[in-house]
Amino acid sequence: MRRFRLTILPALVLLLATLLLPGCGKEEIPEGSSAIYYLSSDETHLETHYRQMTNVDPEARLAQLLSYLGEMPERLEYKAPLSMGFTLNSYSLDDGWVTLDFSVEYKYLTPAQEVLVRAAIVRTLVQEPGIGKVLFQVEGEPLQDALGGPVGWMDSGTFISNDGNEINTYEEVKVSLYFANEEGTGLIMAYREKFYPTSMPLERFVVEEMIKGPSGQIPGLYPTVNPETTIIGVSTRDGVCYVNLDEKFLTTIGNCSTEISVYSIVNSLTDLDSVDKVQILIGGEVPQTFTTTTFERNDALVTTLQQ
């Protein structure tokens, strides 16, 4: 069986949990203060420092939070996310939605820095009762992720895992995903490199990326899974990955047959070292239309892009 080995880029483990000041233990939040998130001096994780808030008006509180996010300490024991070599051009608050526009230098941040900066700013702002979502722009254009797609609006759930816990670590991974050709009769493999929360099983991450579909950067790749499909659960035992989806998965899209939809997931998952076979469940049960209960990869369906 052909394998694609997961690669984790060295020195790119990013701690994004809420951390208290060193040596302070479980310190209570000072009255009238807000938690401000900063980068550690070695740029490996976030630190929480409490700053006194003197304003009541939402607009004024937003301005004060942004001011704190840009203040560098005298002893340089941490780094302010808004003092990382780029400029905050403008900001606005509209019915609880904050838009931040940065200078082009924001794009010069390393991937590790960018994730930390974004997490620090968003988590600082959305703790405010009057702020629900945050959008990043660069010179008036929506911030793009590594795949060229918009990052979009972020909220308190952006840095929360599927089990409801705060995401503690991120790692950048490279996985292979199988999408459909134009006719919907074959599968084409494409690599995807992306930060993912390690609190999430990698198998679930792969299924989520399959539901999102191709990024659009490579012409000729088409989605295989109904984007309205909901994941009920993903788990792996003894080399078998159990993928439990809702019934929307059975509604095919484009030219794809159910077979292509199934094997796009199966082939993507069996490229992980942890998975040999895949069982796809709909609402916890194997559909009667399936010819087998457990699927092995099918390389006969794999083709290449037509030039």
N, C-alpha and C positions, 0 to 999 in steps of 0.2 A: 504493500500500500504506500502510495506517495504521501509524503508528509511535508507540511510547511511548518517550520519551527518558529514559535513565538520568540521575538527578540525584544528585550527591554533595554532601552538605551541607558548606559552607565551614568551614574551621578545625576539622575533625573527624577529621583523620588521626591515628590513635593508634598510636604506636610501642610495641610490646610485646615487643621482643627483649631478651635479656639484655645489659645494658650494664655495662661495668666503670666504676670510678671515673674521672672525668675526668683525663687526663694520666697514667694508670697503665699504659696499653698492655695487653698480654696478661699480666696479673698472675696468678701462681699462687695457688690457694686456700690460705690459711694453714692450717696443720695444726690440727685440732681446731675449725675454724670452719665455719659454715654461711652460705650466701648468703641475705641478707635483701633482699627487693625493696621499694623505696620509690617513690613518685611524684616526678617531678622538680618543682622549685619552680614551674614554669609549667604543670604538669599536662598535659604533652604526651607523656610517655613514662615508662618505668620505669628506675630506676637500681639497680644491684646493689652492696651494701655487705656486707662479710664481718664477722661478729660471732662472738666466741669463745663456744663452748658448754661449759658447766661441768657438765652433768648427763648421766647415762647412762640412767636410767629413762625409757621412752617418754612417760609422763604428765608427768614433770618437764621433759623436752625440749620437749614441746608447749607447756607453760606458759611456758617461756623464749622460745620463738619468738614466741608471741603478745605477750609483754612487749616484745620488740624491735620488733614491728610497730606498737606503740603509742607508742614513744619518739620525740619530736620532737627534732631536733638543736638545739643552742644557736644556731648561726648560720643556721638555717632554709635550708640549701642543698638540702634535699629535704623531702618531706612523708611522714609515717608513715601508712599506709593505715588504721590503727585510731585515728587522731586527726583524722578528717575530719568531725566534728560529730555522730557517732552513737556509741552505746555497745554494747560486746559484753556482752550480758546473761548469757550462759552458754556453755559449750562442753563437749563430751564426746568421749571416744575409746573406740570399741567395735570391737575386733578390726580395727584399722587404718582404720576409717571415722570421720572427724571431723565432728561437727555443730556449727555455729556459729550462735548465735541473737543477732540484733541488735535494737536499739531501732528504733522506727518512723522515726526520723530518717534511717535508711539510705535510705528511699524518696525523701528530698529531694535525693540526689545527682543531678547532671546525668548524662545517658547516658554522656558521655565519662568523667566521674569514676568512675561505677559500673563500667565495663568495666576501667579501670585498677586500681581498688581490688580488684576480684574477682581479676584476674590476679595482682596482687602477693601477695595472701594465699594463694591456691591454690598458686602456684608456689613460695612459701616453704615451705609445709607439706608438699607431696608429695615434696620432695626427701629427706625423712626416711624411712629404711628401714621404719619401723613405721607409716607413714601412706600409704594407697593412694588414698583418695577423700575429698572434702570436700563437705559440703552446707551451703548458706546458708539460714537462716530469718530471718524478720522477725516479732518478737513471736509466735513459735511456729508461724507459717505458712510453708510453703515459699516461697522467693523466686520471684517471677514475672518472666518476660521482658516485653518491650514488647508482645507479642501476647497476654499474659494466660496463657501456658502456664508450667508449672514449669521453672525452670532445671535442676533435678535435680542428681545427683551429678556432681562434677567431679574429674578426675584429671590425670595428666601429659600425656594426649593431648588435653585440652580446648583447649589453646593450641598444638596442632601441626597443620600442614596435611596434606592428603591425600598429599602426596609425601614425608612424613616429616620435613619441616623445620619449625623453629619459625616460628610466624606472626609476621611483623614489623610489619605494619600492619593496622589495621581501618578501614573506612569505613562510614558509614551510607548505605544505598542504598534506593531506592524502586522496586520492580519490580511488574509486573502479572502475576498468575497466573490461570489459568483452571480453575475447578472445575466439577463437574457440578451440574445442577439435581436436584430430588428424583426426577424420573422417569428421570434418566440419559440424556435425549435431547438435551440442550443444554448449552452451556458458559456460565458466568457469570464475568465478570472481577472480581477483587478486588485491591486494592493491598496490598502488604506492605512495611513499612519495618523494616529490621533491620540490625544490624552484621554485616558479613561479612569474612572474611580476604582481603585483596587478593592473597595468594599463590595463591589459588584462582581459576581462570577464572570469570568471572561467569556464563557459561553453565552451568557445573557447579552453581554455587550455586542457580540457578533450578531445575534438575532435582532437586536435593536437597530444595528446598522443596516441589516438586510431590509428591514421595514422602511427605513429612511430612503433606501434606494441609492442609485448611483449619484455621484456628486455633480455630474454634468461636465467635469473637466475632460473626460475622455468620450468623444463622440462615438456613438454606436453601441452604447450600453443602455439597457432598458430595465426598469424595475420588474421584479418577479413576484413581489408580495404586495397585497392590498395595503396601502399606507394607513388605512383605518383599523388595521389589525391590532388588537390589544394582547399583550403578553400577560398570561395568568401566572406562569411560573416557568423557570428553567433550572434544571438540576442535573448533575452527572453522577452516576454510580457505576463502578466496575466497567468503565469504558463506554457506557451507554448514556447518551444525553437525552433527557426527557424534556421536550418542549411543549408546553401546554398553552394553546392559543384560544382566542374566542372564535366564534363561528364566521366572523368576517374574513378569516383567512381563506375560507372555501370559495369566496367570491373572487374569481380570477380577474386580472386586469390586462389590458392590451391584448396581445396575441398569445399570451402565455396560457398553457394548460395547467391543470393541477399538478401534473407530473413535473413540469418545469419548476413550478413554485416550490414543491416539496424538495426536489433535488438541489435547488439553489441553496436552501438552508442546510441540507444534509452535507453537500460537498464543502460548504463554508465551514461547518462545524468539524467535520472529520479532517480538516487541514490542521486542527489543533492537536497537540500531542495527547491531550487528555481524552479525546473522543474517538471511538472506533465505529460506533453505530448510533443511530438517532431514532427515537420514537416520537412522532408528532401526535399530540392529543388535541382534541377540540372539546373544550369544556370538561377536560379530565377523562375523555373516552376516545378510543380509536374509531374514526369514522368508518361506517360500513362500506363506503366506496373505496377505501384503501385495500390494496391487494395483499398487503403484509402489515404486520404490526411494528416491525423494526426495519429501518432502512440502512443499507450500506452505501458508501459513495458510488457514484456512477460516472466514471470517466468517459464513457461512450457519448455522453451528452456534451462534453466539453469541446468547444471549438475556438477559433481565433477570429479576431476582427478582420473583415474583408477590406483590403486596401483599395 
